[in-house]
């Protein structure tokens, strides 16, 4: 696969991840879209293969971070957030509970 094809694949992967991570949050979806597009446009004229590999590593790391570490929160009441974790974030050993019990 050529380097240009790898860059395009990373671009598409970042946008797919953005759509999954920020689903139903139009403001975050738009901000992430703009940021991804800006970063790729600002480095569009880069010709050094070493620098391109470095930038692709950063992009891959960002995609992994978004996919594995970002959780959506929805404001439900004043000073209250409801967390909306995706299935791929939930780990088998750490159960998720919508209604946690109070410790006494």
Residue pairs with C-beta under 8 A, 6 or more apart in sequence:
1 9
3 49
3 52
6 56
7 40
7 52
7 56
10 56
10 59
10 60
10 63
11 36
11 40
13 63
14 36
14 59
14 62
14 63
14 66
15 33
15 36
17 63
17 66
17 67
18 29
18 32
18 33
18 36
18 66
19 29
20 67
20 86
21 32
21 66
21 67
21 70
21 72
21 86
22 28
22 29
22 32
22 72
23 29
23 72
24 72
25 72
39 59
43 55
46 52
46 55
67 88
68 88
68 89
71 83
71 84
71 85
71 86
71 89
72 83
72 84
72 85
73 81
73 82
73 83
73 84
74 81
74 82
74 84
75 81
76 82
85 96
90 96
